[in-house]
Every structure is written in structure tokens, then in C-alpha cells.
Amino acid sequence: MRFFIILGYSILCALLLTLFSHINDLLKYIFSLGALFTGIQFFKRHEGRGMRIWFVVSTIVLYFIFSVIYALYVAIKTGQLTPAAA
């Protein structure tokens, strides 16, 4: 059960951070505040050191994965990278 709690919070926080890093509008700061609020809520509800460490590590790893996926999506959509032929 702990795994799914950490994974859920980490996915939400990583998605918000990914949106923050790729949007060039004033709206990006709302995503930053959302990620901060998510982290505060996680730290408030779970006091174990191990769960906090896994939350931070998994959020960072998922952030990089989501950023690569988004960069590939933009590259394919703009025509800089063609999709593989079937």
C-alpha cells in the first residue's frame, strides 16, 4: 500500500514539475505551486524518513522520464524527428 501512495504522489508532483519546466507562460507558476503543495501534503501525512526519501527520489526520476517523453512528443509533432516506419 505504501508503494502506491508514494507512486501516486510522485507521479502527480513529477507531472506538475514537467509542466512547470516546459510552459513559457505565467501559468507555469501555478504548476510550481501545485507541486510544492503536493510535496507539503505528502510530508505532512507521512513522517517516516524512508517514505520521504523514496518520494523525493521517485519524483526526480519520474520528472526526467516525463521530460524526455514530452521532448520526444514535441520533436515528432514539429517534424524534427520522424516516427519509425511500420
Secondary structure, DSSP 8 states (H G I E B T S, - for coil): -HHHHHHHHHHHHHHHHHHHHH--STTHHHHHHHHHHHHHHHHHH---HHHHHHHHHHHHHHHHHHHHHHHHHHHHHHTSS-----
